[in-house]
Amino acid sequence: MQQLMEMDLSAVADIRSERISWRFKGLPSSTFGSTVGEVADRRLDLFADEFVGPLVVLDADALTHNLTTMAKWCDNHGVKLAPHGKTTMAPQLFQRQVEHGVWGITAANASQVRVYRAFGVSRVLLANQLLDPAALRWLVAELDHDPRFEFSCWADSEAGVALMSETLQELQPSRPVDVLVELGAPGGRTGARDLDTALAVARAVDQSPVLRLVGVGGYEGALAHDASESSQSIVDRYLSDLRTLVLRLADAGLLDELDEVIVTAGGSAYFDQVAATLTQPWPVPVNPVLRSGAYITHDDGFYRGISPFSRIDGVEPFRSALRAWAQVTSRPQRDLALLTIGKRDASFDEGLPEPQLVRRRDGAIAPLTQAKVTALNDQHAFLSLGAEATVRVGDWVGLGLSHPCTVFDKWQLIPVVEGTTVVDLIRTYF
Protein backbone atom coordinates (compact mmCIF):
# COMPACT_ATOMS: atom_id res chain seq x y z
CA MET A 1 0.00 0.00 0.00
CA GLN A 2 1.36 3.40 -0.96
CA GLN A 3 2.38 5.56 1.99
CA LEU A 4 0.49 8.72 2.80
CA MET A 5 1.90 12.13 2.01
CA GLU A 6 3.80 13.58 4.98
CA MET A 7 5.57 16.76 6.11
CA ASP A 8 7.86 17.65 9.00
CA LEU A 9 5.32 19.45 11.15
CA SER A 10 7.98 20.58 13.61
CA ALA A 11 9.84 22.38 10.82
CA VAL A 12 6.61 24.14 9.82
CA ALA A 13 5.94 25.04 13.44
CA ASP A 14 9.43 26.56 13.70
CA ILE A 15 8.33 29.27 11.26
CA ARG A 16 6.49 30.82 14.20
CA SER A 17 9.84 31.27 15.97
CA GLU A 18 11.33 33.53 13.30
CA ARG A 19 11.69 37.13 14.45
CA ILE A 20 10.08 39.94 12.52
CA SER A 21 12.11 42.96 11.46
CA TRP A 22 12.36 45.62 8.78
CA ARG A 23 13.05 42.81 6.29
CA PHE A 24 9.34 42.06 6.07
CA LYS A 25 7.52 44.83 4.24
CA GLY A 26 4.16 46.04 5.41
CA LEU A 27 4.38 44.85 9.03
CA PRO A 28 3.95 47.39 11.85
CA SER A 29 7.25 48.58 13.32
CA SER A 30 5.81 47.70 16.73
CA THR A 31 6.18 44.02 15.77
CA PHE A 32 9.94 44.25 15.17
CA GLY A 33 11.74 41.87 17.51
CA SER A 34 8.66 39.72 18.13
CA THR A 35 8.28 36.26 16.63
CA VAL A 36 5.88 35.38 13.85
CA GLY A 37 3.87 33.33 16.33
CA GLU A 38 3.69 36.10 18.89
CA VAL A 39 2.43 38.58 16.32
CA ALA A 40 -0.09 36.10 14.91
CA ASP A 41 -1.44 35.51 18.40
CA ARG A 42 -1.92 39.25 19.06
CA ARG A 43 -4.80 39.38 16.57
CA LEU A 44 -3.80 42.78 15.26
CA ASP A 45 -6.23 44.95 13.36
CA LEU A 46 -5.27 45.58 9.75
CA PHE A 47 -6.14 49.27 9.93
CA ALA A 48 -5.73 50.18 13.61
CA ASP A 49 -2.28 48.73 14.27
CA GLU A 50 -0.06 50.69 11.88
CA PHE A 51 0.47 48.25 9.05
CA VAL A 52 2.37 50.03 6.28
CA GLY A 53 0.91 50.00 2.79
CA PRO A 54 0.82 48.63 0.28
CA LEU A 55 -0.19 45.33 1.80
CA VAL A 56 -1.39 41.99 0.45
CA VAL A 57 -3.54 39.82 2.71
CA LEU A 58 -5.19 36.41 2.55
CA ASP A 59 -8.78 35.77 3.56
CA ALA A 60 -9.00 32.89 6.05
CA ASP A 61 -12.55 31.82 5.16
CA ALA A 62 -11.83 31.78 1.42
CA LEU A 63 -8.71 29.66 1.94
CA THR A 64 -10.69 27.08 3.92
CA HIS A 65 -13.50 27.06 1.36
CA ASN A 66 -11.10 26.48 -1.53
CA LEU A 67 -9.18 23.72 0.25
CA THR A 68 -12.31 21.80 1.19
CA THR A 69 -14.03 22.37 -2.17
CA MET A 70 -11.09 21.02 -4.18
CA ALA A 71 -10.52 18.06 -1.85
CA LYS A 72 -14.18 17.05 -2.06
CA TRP A 73 -14.27 17.44 -5.85
CA CYS A 74 -11.15 15.29 -6.32
CA ASP A 75 -12.56 12.58 -4.03
CA ASN A 76 -15.87 12.60 -5.89
CA HIS A 77 -14.14 12.32 -9.27
CA GLY A 78 -11.58 9.66 -8.40
CA VAL A 79 -8.43 11.71 -8.92
CA LYS A 80 -5.44 12.53 -6.73
CA LEU A 81 -4.03 16.02 -6.29
CA ALA A 82 -0.38 17.07 -6.26
CA PRO A 83 -0.82 20.86 -6.19
CA HIS A 84 1.91 23.00 -7.70
CA GLY A 85 3.79 24.45 -4.74
CA LYS A 86 5.36 27.18 -6.86
CA THR A 87 2.06 29.08 -6.58
CA THR A 88 2.71 29.99 -2.95
CA MET A 89 6.06 28.49 -1.87
CA ALA A 90 4.50 28.60 1.59
CA PRO A 91 5.03 25.47 3.75
CA GLN A 92 2.25 26.53 6.12
CA LEU A 93 -0.15 26.35 3.18
CA PHE A 94 1.44 23.07 2.04
CA GLN A 95 0.59 21.70 5.49
CA ARG A 96 -3.03 22.69 5.07
CA GLN A 97 -3.09 21.00 1.67
CA VAL A 98 -1.62 17.85 3.23
CA GLU A 99 -4.31 17.99 5.91
CA HIS A 100 -6.85 18.01 3.07
CA GLY A 101 -5.44 14.82 1.60
CA VAL A 102 -3.14 15.80 -1.26
CA TRP A 103 -1.12 12.99 -2.82
CA GLY A 104 2.07 15.05 -3.22
CA ILE A 105 3.42 18.51 -3.97
CA THR A 106 4.57 19.51 -7.46
CA ALA A 107 7.72 21.54 -8.09
CA ALA A 108 9.10 23.34 -11.15
CA ASN A 109 12.85 23.30 -10.41
CA ALA A 110 15.46 21.85 -8.09
CA SER A 111 15.60 24.88 -5.80
CA GLN A 112 11.91 24.47 -5.06
CA VAL A 113 12.44 20.78 -4.30
CA ARG A 114 15.13 21.74 -1.78
CA VAL A 115 12.65 24.04 -0.02
CA TYR A 116 10.08 21.24 0.09
CA ARG A 117 12.59 18.85 1.57
CA ALA A 118 13.62 21.36 4.23
CA PHE A 119 10.05 20.97 5.47
CA GLY A 120 9.94 17.21 5.07
CA VAL A 121 7.64 16.93 2.04
CA SER A 122 7.70 13.19 1.43
CA ARG A 123 6.42 12.98 -2.15
CA VAL A 124 7.55 15.44 -4.82
CA LEU A 125 6.66 15.47 -8.50
CA LEU A 126 9.08 17.65 -10.46
CA ALA A 127 7.07 18.69 -13.51
CA ASN A 128 10.21 19.40 -15.47
CA GLN A 129 13.38 17.77 -16.73
CA LEU A 130 16.31 17.42 -14.30
CA LEU A 131 19.65 17.42 -16.12
CA ASP A 132 21.86 19.65 -13.93
CA PRO A 133 24.68 17.51 -12.43
CA ALA A 134 24.75 19.59 -9.24
CA ALA A 135 21.01 19.15 -8.72
CA LEU A 136 21.27 15.41 -9.47
CA ARG A 137 24.06 15.04 -6.91
CA TRP A 138 21.90 16.72 -4.28
CA LEU A 139 18.91 14.56 -5.25
CA VAL A 140 20.87 11.31 -4.99
CA ALA A 141 22.11 12.26 -1.53
CA GLU A 142 18.55 13.05 -0.48
CA LEU A 143 17.17 9.79 -1.85
CA ASP A 144 19.95 7.78 -0.23
CA HIS A 145 19.45 9.53 3.10
CA ASP A 146 15.67 9.08 3.30
CA PRO A 147 14.16 5.86 1.94
CA ARG A 148 10.65 7.28 2.49
CA PHE A 149 11.27 10.17 0.11
CA GLU A 150 9.44 9.62 -3.20
CA PHE A 151 10.57 11.69 -6.15
CA SER A 152 9.82 11.67 -9.87
CA CYS A 153 10.69 14.02 -12.74
CA TRP A 154 10.03 14.29 -16.46
CA ALA A 155 11.97 13.42 -19.60
CA ASP A 156 11.08 14.56 -23.11
CA SER A 157 14.14 13.60 -25.18
CA GLU A 158 16.59 10.75 -25.58
CA ALA A 159 19.38 13.31 -25.18
CA GLY A 160 18.01 14.31 -21.78
CA VAL A 161 17.75 10.69 -20.70
CA ALA A 162 21.37 10.14 -21.73
CA LEU A 163 22.58 13.15 -19.73
CA MET A 164 20.68 12.06 -16.63
CA SER A 165 21.97 8.53 -16.92
CA GLU A 166 25.57 9.65 -17.40
CA THR A 167 25.59 11.69 -14.20
CA LEU A 168 23.65 9.15 -12.17
CA GLN A 169 25.88 6.26 -13.19
CA GLU A 170 28.85 8.18 -11.82
CA LEU A 171 26.99 8.70 -8.54
CA GLN A 172 25.72 5.12 -8.20
CA PRO A 173 22.46 5.91 -6.38
CA SER A 174 21.03 3.31 -4.01
CA ARG A 175 17.80 3.30 -6.04
CA PRO A 176 16.88 4.47 -9.54
CA VAL A 177 15.35 7.88 -10.16
CA ASP A 178 11.71 7.70 -11.20
CA VAL A 179 10.86 9.33 -14.53
CA LEU A 180 7.66 10.17 -16.40
CA VAL A 181 7.70 10.67 -20.14
CA GLU A 182 6.42 14.15 -20.91
CA LEU A 183 4.14 14.59 -23.89
CA GLY A 184 3.89 18.07 -25.34
CA ALA A 185 2.39 19.39 -28.55
CA PRO A 186 3.45 21.70 -31.37
CA GLY A 187 3.36 25.27 -30.13
CA GLY A 188 3.39 24.16 -26.52
CA ARG A 189 6.13 24.27 -23.93
CA THR A 190 8.36 21.28 -23.18
CA GLY A 191 7.40 17.71 -23.98
CA ALA A 192 7.90 15.29 -26.86
CA ARG A 193 6.07 16.66 -29.87
CA ASP A 194 4.61 13.38 -31.11
CA LEU A 195 3.78 9.90 -29.88
CA ASP A 196 6.64 8.15 -31.67
CA THR A 197 9.20 10.46 -30.08
CA ALA A 198 7.60 9.96 -26.65
CA LEU A 199 7.71 6.19 -27.11
CA ALA A 200 11.41 6.39 -28.00
CA VAL A 201 12.06 8.44 -24.85
CA ALA A 202 10.21 5.83 -22.79
CA ARG A 203 12.35 3.06 -24.24
CA ALA A 204 15.50 5.01 -23.42
CA VAL A 205 14.35 5.43 -19.81
CA ASP A 206 13.48 1.75 -19.60
CA GLN A 207 16.95 0.76 -20.81
CA SER A 208 18.79 2.98 -18.33
CA PRO A 209 20.15 1.15 -15.27
CA VAL A 210 19.71 4.25 -13.08
CA LEU A 211 16.24 5.36 -14.16
CA ARG A 212 12.79 3.82 -13.72
CA LEU A 213 9.84 4.56 -16.01
CA VAL A 214 6.79 5.24 -13.80
CA GLY A 215 4.31 6.98 -16.04
CA VAL A 216 3.33 9.81 -18.35
CA GLY A 217 2.87 13.52 -17.71
CA GLY A 218 2.02 16.72 -19.51
CA TYR A 219 0.50 20.16 -19.25
CA GLU A 220 -2.54 21.10 -21.27
CA GLY A 221 -2.55 24.69 -20.02
CA ALA A 222 0.30 25.64 -22.36
CA LEU A 223 -1.94 24.97 -25.36
CA ALA A 224 -4.97 27.13 -24.56
CA HIS A 225 -5.60 30.35 -22.69
CA ASP A 226 -9.35 30.83 -22.33
CA ALA A 227 -12.57 28.93 -21.74
CA SER A 228 -13.84 29.03 -25.34
CA GLU A 229 -15.12 25.90 -27.05
CA SER A 230 -12.16 25.93 -29.43
CA SER A 231 -9.71 26.03 -26.50
CA GLN A 232 -11.51 23.20 -24.74
CA SER A 233 -11.39 21.18 -27.96
CA ILE A 234 -7.62 21.71 -28.20
CA VAL A 235 -7.27 20.47 -24.63
CA ASP A 236 -9.42 17.41 -25.31
CA ARG A 237 -7.35 16.47 -28.36
CA TYR A 238 -4.16 16.78 -26.35
CA LEU A 239 -5.57 14.65 -23.53
CA SER A 240 -6.62 12.02 -26.06
CA ASP A 241 -3.00 11.85 -27.25
CA LEU A 242 -1.83 11.57 -23.63
CA ARG A 243 -4.13 8.62 -23.14
CA THR A 244 -2.97 7.04 -26.40
CA LEU A 245 0.64 7.30 -25.24
CA VAL A 246 -0.15 5.38 -22.05
CA LEU A 247 -1.89 2.69 -24.10
CA ARG A 248 1.07 2.40 -26.49
CA LEU A 249 3.50 2.10 -23.57
CA ALA A 250 1.31 -0.63 -22.10
CA ASP A 251 1.14 -2.48 -25.44
CA ALA A 252 4.94 -2.31 -25.66
CA GLY A 253 5.26 -3.95 -22.24
CA LEU A 254 7.03 -0.93 -20.76
CA LEU A 255 4.61 -0.64 -17.84
CA ASP A 256 4.36 -4.33 -16.91
CA GLU A 257 6.46 -4.17 -13.74
CA LEU A 258 4.62 -1.25 -12.15
CA ASP A 259 2.05 -1.65 -9.39
CA GLU A 260 0.60 1.65 -10.56
CA VAL A 261 1.22 3.99 -13.47
CA ILE A 262 1.25 7.71 -12.71
CA VAL A 263 -0.63 9.68 -15.35
CA THR A 264 -0.67 13.40 -14.60
CA ALA A 265 -1.85 16.63 -16.17
CA GLY A 266 -4.17 19.39 -15.08
CA GLY A 267 -3.39 22.95 -14.14
CA SER A 268 -6.05 25.21 -12.62
CA ALA A 269 -7.94 25.96 -15.85
CA TYR A 270 -9.00 22.64 -17.39
CA PHE A 271 -8.75 20.09 -14.59
CA ASP A 272 -12.34 18.95 -15.17
CA GLN A 273 -11.46 17.80 -18.69
CA VAL A 274 -8.27 16.18 -17.41
CA ALA A 275 -10.19 14.25 -14.75
CA ALA A 276 -12.71 13.05 -17.32
CA THR A 277 -9.94 11.60 -19.50
CA LEU A 278 -7.74 10.22 -16.75
CA THR A 279 -10.58 8.33 -15.04
CA GLN A 280 -11.70 6.41 -18.11
CA PRO A 281 -11.05 2.63 -17.93
CA TRP A 282 -7.41 1.60 -18.38
CA PRO A 283 -5.78 -1.76 -19.19
CA VAL A 284 -3.14 -1.01 -16.55
CA PRO A 285 -3.49 0.27 -12.96
CA VAL A 286 -3.39 4.05 -13.37
CA ASN A 287 -3.00 6.64 -10.63
CA PRO A 288 -4.59 9.81 -12.09
CA VAL A 289 -2.96 12.93 -10.62
CA LEU A 290 -3.95 16.58 -11.08
CA ARG A 291 -1.43 19.36 -10.40
CA SER A 292 -3.71 22.39 -9.92
CA GLY A 293 -2.04 24.98 -7.69
CA ALA A 294 -3.87 28.29 -7.99
CA TYR A 295 -7.11 26.89 -6.55
CA ILE A 296 -5.93 27.51 -2.98
CA THR A 297 -6.31 31.28 -3.33
CA HIS A 298 -8.11 31.53 -6.69
CA ASP A 299 -8.15 35.17 -7.90
CA ASP A 300 -10.12 38.13 -9.20
CA GLY A 301 -8.93 37.90 -12.77
CA PHE A 302 -7.50 35.18 -14.97
CA TYR A 303 -8.60 32.11 -12.99
CA ARG A 304 -11.97 33.60 -12.09
CA GLY A 305 -12.71 33.66 -15.80
CA ILE A 306 -11.24 30.30 -16.76
CA SER A 307 -11.76 28.01 -13.75
CA PRO A 308 -13.96 24.98 -14.43
CA PHE A 309 -16.04 25.86 -11.39
CA SER A 310 -16.98 29.13 -13.07
CA ARG A 311 -18.62 27.26 -15.94
CA ILE A 312 -19.92 24.01 -14.37
CA ASP A 313 -23.51 24.08 -13.09
CA GLY A 314 -24.10 22.87 -9.56
CA VAL A 315 -20.56 23.46 -8.29
CA GLU A 316 -19.87 26.30 -5.88
CA PRO A 317 -17.04 28.39 -7.32
CA PHE A 318 -13.74 28.96 -5.61
CA ARG A 319 -13.44 32.27 -3.78
CA SER A 320 -10.64 34.77 -4.19
CA ALA A 321 -8.51 34.78 -1.03
CA LEU A 322 -6.19 37.55 -2.24
CA ARG A 323 -6.63 41.26 -1.61
CA ALA A 324 -4.26 44.19 -1.73
CA TRP A 325 -4.69 47.48 0.10
CA ALA A 326 -3.06 50.65 -1.21
CA GLN A 327 -3.46 54.30 -0.31
CA VAL A 328 -4.50 57.13 -2.59
CA THR A 329 -1.59 59.58 -2.38
CA SER A 330 -2.31 61.79 -5.38
CA ARG A 331 -5.30 62.92 -7.41
CA PRO A 332 -3.70 65.25 -9.94
CA GLN A 333 -6.71 65.14 -12.29
CA ARG A 334 -10.45 64.76 -11.81
CA ASP A 335 -10.37 61.42 -13.58
CA LEU A 336 -7.10 60.05 -12.17
CA ALA A 337 -5.79 58.91 -8.79
CA LEU A 338 -2.42 57.34 -7.97
CA LEU A 339 -2.15 54.43 -5.53
CA THR A 340 0.89 53.25 -3.58
CA ILE A 341 1.12 49.84 -5.24
CA GLY A 342 3.00 48.71 -8.33
CA LYS A 343 4.73 45.90 -10.14
CA ARG A 344 6.93 45.22 -7.11
CA ASP A 345 3.83 44.41 -5.06
CA ALA A 346 1.09 42.94 -7.26
CA SER A 347 0.67 40.67 -10.25
CA PHE A 348 0.24 42.26 -13.67
CA ASP A 349 1.10 39.51 -16.18
CA GLU A 350 -2.45 38.08 -16.43
CA GLY A 351 -4.54 41.13 -15.67
CA LEU A 352 -4.20 44.30 -13.62
CA PRO A 353 -5.50 44.74 -10.06
CA GLU A 354 -9.25 45.23 -9.77
CA PRO A 355 -10.52 48.08 -7.55
CA GLN A 356 -13.28 46.73 -5.31
CA LEU A 357 -13.48 48.68 -2.05
CA VAL A 358 -12.64 52.09 -0.67
CA ARG A 359 -11.87 52.73 2.99
CA ARG A 360 -12.40 56.31 4.14
CA ARG A 361 -10.31 58.10 6.71
CA ASP A 362 -13.15 57.64 9.23
CA GLY A 363 -12.89 53.84 8.82
CA ALA A 364 -16.01 53.34 6.72
CA ILE A 365 -15.60 50.76 3.93
CA ALA A 366 -17.79 50.88 0.82
CA PRO A 367 -17.86 49.33 -2.67
CA LEU A 368 -15.81 51.24 -5.24
CA THR A 369 -17.51 51.67 -8.59
CA GLN A 370 -16.52 53.42 -11.81
CA ALA A 371 -12.83 52.93 -11.13
CA LYS A 372 -10.26 50.92 -13.06
CA VAL A 373 -6.52 50.36 -12.81
CA THR A 374 -5.15 51.13 -16.26
CA ALA A 375 -1.40 50.78 -15.68
CA LEU A 376 1.26 49.90 -13.11
CA ASN A 377 4.68 51.45 -12.65
CA ASP A 378 7.21 49.95 -10.27
CA GLN A 379 5.53 51.52 -7.22
CA HIS A 380 2.41 53.30 -8.55
CA ALA A 381 -0.98 52.26 -9.85
CA PHE A 382 -2.94 54.53 -12.20
CA LEU A 383 -6.57 54.52 -11.11
CA SER A 384 -8.93 55.85 -13.77
CA LEU A 385 -12.06 57.37 -12.24
CA GLY A 386 -15.54 57.80 -13.64
CA ALA A 387 -17.83 60.68 -12.78
CA GLU A 388 -19.41 58.85 -9.82
CA ALA A 389 -16.15 57.57 -8.28
CA THR A 390 -15.64 59.34 -4.95
CA VAL A 391 -11.99 58.69 -4.15
CA ARG A 392 -10.07 61.16 -2.01
CA VAL A 393 -6.41 61.63 -1.18
CA GLY A 394 -5.76 59.59 1.96
CA ASP A 395 -8.38 56.91 1.23
CA TRP A 396 -7.36 53.27 0.99
CA VAL A 397 -8.42 51.13 -1.94
CA GLY A 398 -8.97 47.38 -1.70
CA LEU A 399 -7.93 45.57 -4.85
CA GLY A 400 -8.62 42.11 -6.17
CA LEU A 401 -5.58 40.46 -7.76
CA SER A 402 -5.11 38.19 -10.77
CA HIS A 403 -2.75 35.21 -11.15
CA PRO A 404 -1.59 34.26 -7.63
CA CYS A 405 1.63 32.69 -8.97
CA THR A 406 3.06 36.18 -9.43
CA VAL A 407 1.74 37.66 -6.19
CA PHE A 408 3.27 35.43 -3.54
CA ASP A 409 6.81 35.86 -4.83
CA LYS A 410 6.64 39.56 -3.97
CA TRP A 411 5.88 39.03 -0.27
CA GLN A 412 7.87 37.17 2.39
CA LEU A 413 5.26 37.40 5.14
CA ILE A 414 1.55 37.70 4.36
CA PRO A 415 -1.17 38.36 6.96
CA VAL A 416 -4.19 36.06 7.02
CA VAL A 417 -7.32 37.94 8.03
CA GLU A 418 -10.82 37.33 9.30
CA GLY A 419 -12.49 40.60 8.42
CA THR A 420 -9.80 43.08 9.43
CA THR A 421 -8.34 40.91 12.21
CA VAL A 422 -4.99 39.25 11.52
CA VAL A 423 -5.19 35.60 12.62
CA ASP A 424 -1.98 34.22 11.11
CA LEU A 425 1.11 35.15 9.07
CA ILE A 426 2.21 33.06 6.08
CA ARG A 427 5.93 32.82 5.31
CA THR A 428 7.06 32.31 1.70
CA TYR A 429 10.40 30.94 0.44
CA PHE A 430 11.18 32.05 -3.12
N, C-alpha and C positions, 0 to 999 in steps of 0.2 A: 504493500500500500504506500502511495506517495506521501511523503511527509508534508505537514502543514507549513505554510509560510510563517517565518519567524523574524523578529527583530530583537536587538539588544535593548530592552526597555530601560535598563539602568543608564545606558549611554544617552538615550533620549531624555531621561529625567535630568541628567547632568546639564542639559541646556539651561535649566532654571537656575543653575549656579553661576552662569556667566554674568559678569558685572557690566552694567550699562554705563556708557560714557558718551562723549561728543562724537564718537565714531558712528553712532546710530542716529541717522537724521530723523527729525520730527519729534523725538521724545522730549518731554519736559526736562529742563536742566535740573529740576529738583529730584529727578530720578538718578542722576549721575552718582555712581558709587554703590547703588543698590543692585541686587541681583535681578535677573529676569523674573524669577519666581516671586520675589518680594514685591516687585512692581505689579505683576499680574494679580497678586492677591490684594492689592490696595483698592482695586475696582475704581480706578481713576475715571473722571468724566472727560470725554473727548474735547469739550469746549470750556470747561471750568478750570482745568488743571494745566494750562499753559503748554499744551502741545504746540509745536511750531510747524506751520504750513510751508509747503504743501504736505499732505499726509494721505497715504493709502491705507484703508482699513478693510477688514474682512467681517462679514456678517455671520454671527454664530449660527443663527437659525437656518440660514440658507445653506451653509456648509453641511449641517446635519441632514437637511432635506435632500441635498444632492447625493450624499454618501448612501443614505438609505434607499433612495429611489433607484440608483444605479445597481446597488447590490441586489435588490429585489428583482429588477428587470433581468439581470444576468441569470439569477437562479431560475426564474420563470422560463427563460429561453434556452437553458442548457448550455451556457457558455461560461468560461472562466475569464477573469479580468486580471491583466498585468498592466496597470495604469502607467503611463509614461511619467516618470518622476521628474523629467526635465521641466515640466510645467511649473512646478513649485520649488523643487530642490529643498524641500522642507521636511526633515525627518519627523517632526511632530505631526504633520499631515499624513506622512507615510504610515505612521502608527495608527492613525484613525482609519486609513484605508485597510490596513491589516486587520484591525478589529472588525471591519465590515466584510472580511472574508476574501480579500484579493488573493490570487494564485501566486503572484510575483510582482516585481517592480521592473519596468522597462527603463533602459538607459540609452543614451545616444553616443556616448564616447567613454573612454577609459577613465577620465577624470571623474565623471559622474559615478562610475562603478566604484571608485575608491571612496567617494563620499558615502555611498550606500553601505559599503562594507565597514566603514568606521562606525556605523550604527547597526551593524549586525544583520543587515538584510540577507536572508538565507537563500533566496532564489532571484536571480537577475537574468533578464533577457536583454542582451545588447542588440538593439535593432540597427545594426551596422556591421561593417566588416572590421576585423581587428588584425592589422598587419604589422603594427609598430613593434619592433623587437623589445623595446623597453617596457611597453605595456604588457606584452606577452610574458616577459620575465616576471613582472609583478603578479600577473594572473596565475602563473604556475605556482609561485610561492604561496599564494592565497589558497589555491585548490589543494595543494599538498598539506597546508597547515590545518585546514578545516574540512574534513570529509563530508560534513553536512551542507557545505556550500554548493549550490547548483547554479551553473552558469552555462549559457549558450549564446552564440553570436551567429552572424550571417556570413555567407559567401556567395558571390555572384559571378566569379570567374575562375577558370582553372589556374590563371596566374596568381590570383590571391590565395588559392588553396596551396599552391606550391610554396609561396612565401611563408605562410603560416607553418606549414609542415617543416620547412627548412629550419626555422627558428626553434620550433618545439622539439625537433629531434635532437638538437644540440642541448636542450634543457632536460630532456628525459623526464617528463612529468609522470607522476605516479598514476595518473589516469588520463584518458584522452579528453580533449576539449570538444564539447558538444557544438555542432554546427547545423544551422538550418540553411537550406538553399533559398536564396532570395529571388523571387520572380518580379521583374519590373515590367515596363511596357515602353514602346517608343514615345518619346516626349516626356517620360516620367523622370524619376530621380535615379537612384541606384537600382540594381536588380538586373538579372539576365533578361535580355530583350525578347527571347523566344523560348519555346518549350524545349527544343533540341539543345540549345546552349545550357539551359538549366539542368537538363538530364546529364549532360557531360560534366557539369560542375558537381552534381551529386555523385557521379561515378568516381570523380577525382577524390572527393571527400571519403567515400567508402574505401578507396584503395590506400588512403593514408594511414600509417600505423599510429599516428598521434592525434587523429581526429575521429569523431563519431557522428555519423549522419543521424539527426533526431527529428527532422521534419522540414517544413516549408513555411516561409514567411513572405510578407510583402506589405505594401502600403498603398491603398487605393486613393488616399487623399491627395497624392501628388498628381493625379490624373484629372481631377475635377475640382471646381471651386465654388459651386453654388448648388442649390437644391432643385434645379430645373430637371425636367424629364430627360433631356439629352445627357446631362451630367450623371444622373442616376443610371441611365443605360450604359454609359461608358464604364461606370463602376461595376455593374452587373457582368459586362463582358470580361472585364479583368478578373473578377472573382470566379467566373466560369473557367478561365485559363488556369487560375490557381488550383482549382479543384482537379482539373485535368492533369496538372503536373503531379499531384499526389497520386492519382490513379496510375499514371505512367511509372512512377517510382515503385508503386506496389507491384505492378505487372512485371517490372524488371527484377523483382526480388530484393530491392535495396532497403526495404523496410521490414523484412521478415523477422529480424532479431529484436525488434523493439516491442516492449510491453505497451507503449503508447506512442503515437506519432503527434508531435506538436504541429498544429496548423494555425497560423496566426496572421491576422490583419486587423484593420479596424481602428481608425483614429476616432475623433469626436464628432465627425460629420455624417458618416454613413455606416455606423456600427450596426444598424438594424438590418441593412442589406448583407453585411458580412455575416451576422449571426444566422440569417436565413440560409446562406450557402454553406456555412461551416457545420450546420447541424443536420444537413441532409444525410441519409444513410451512406456509410462507408464500408468498403471491404476489409479495412484494417481498423484497429482501435485508435481513433483520433481524439486528441484533446484540443478542442477549439478554444482559442485564446484571443480575446480582444485586448487592445492596448490604449484605449481611450484615456486621455489624461486631463483634458480641460473641463471635464464634467464636474470636477470637485468644486470649482468656483463658478463655472459657466461664465457668461459675460453679458454686456449690453451692446453687442455689436455683431461681430462675425458669427460666433457660435449661436447666438440667439436666432439668427436668421437661417442657419443651416442645420441645426441640431435635429435629429430624427424626432425628438419629443415635441418639436415645434410644428411638426406636420403629421403626426400620428394621432388619430382620434382615440380618446379614452385613456391617454397617458398624461399624467400631470407633468408639465414641463419642469426642467431644471430652473433654479432661481439664481440670478446673479448675486454672488457673494462679494463682489469687488465694488468699492466706491472710493473715489478720491475727493478730498476737500481742498479747495484753493481760495485764496482771498482776492477780492477785487482791489487792485492797488491803483488803477488808473482808468478814467473814462474820458479820454481826450476828445471824443466825438459823441454825438447823440446816439449813434448807432454802433458804437464800439466800446467794449471794456477789455481790459487786460487782466489776466489772472496769473497768480504766482505758481504756475505749473507748466512744465514743458517736456521736451523729449527725454530729459534726464530722469523724469519722474513717472511718466505714463506711456502706455503703448500708443503707437501711431501707425504701425505697419499694416494693420487690417481694420482701419477705421479710427477716426478721431474721438476723443472723449465726448460724452453726451451730457449736456447740462440737464439736470433733473430737479434740483432743489436749490433754494436760496435761504441762507440763514442771516437774519438781520442782526444788527448790533444789540438789539434788546433780547436776543435769544429765540425769537419766533422763527420757525421753519415753515416754508411754504413751497408748493410746486413752482418751478420756473418754466414759463412758457415763452414762446417767440424768441428763443435764444439758441445759438448754434456756434460751436467751435469750428472755425474755418481754417485755422493753421496753428502749428506749434513751432516756436523757436526752442532753443536749448532750455530756457527757463521761463518762457512766457506762453500763454495761450491767448489767441485772439477770439474774443467772444462777440459775435455779431448779434445785434439786438434789434428786435422788431419794435413797433410803436408802443406795444402794450407791455414790454419787458421793463420791469421796475427794478433795476440793479443799481446799487449805489456804491461809491467808494467805501471800503471797509466791510462790505458784506462778504459772506463766504458762500461759495457755490459748490454744491455736491454734484459730482460727475460720475456717470456710469462709464465703464472702461471696456474696451474690446480687446480680445486676444490675450488671455492671461499669461501665455508663455513669454510675453515680452513686457509684463508688469513686474512679476516677482523678482526678476534679475536686477531690478533697480532699487530694491529695498532689502536691507539685511534683517530688519526686525519690524514686523507688521502687527499692529494691534488687532485683536479680535473683539468685536463689540456686540453687545445686546442693547439695542437702542443707541444711546451715547455713552454707555458704561463699558469700559475696557475690562474684559474677563480673561484675556490671555494675550500672550505675545508670541508670534511665530517667527522663528529664526530660519533664515535661508542660507544656503551654502553654494554660491555660484563661483 
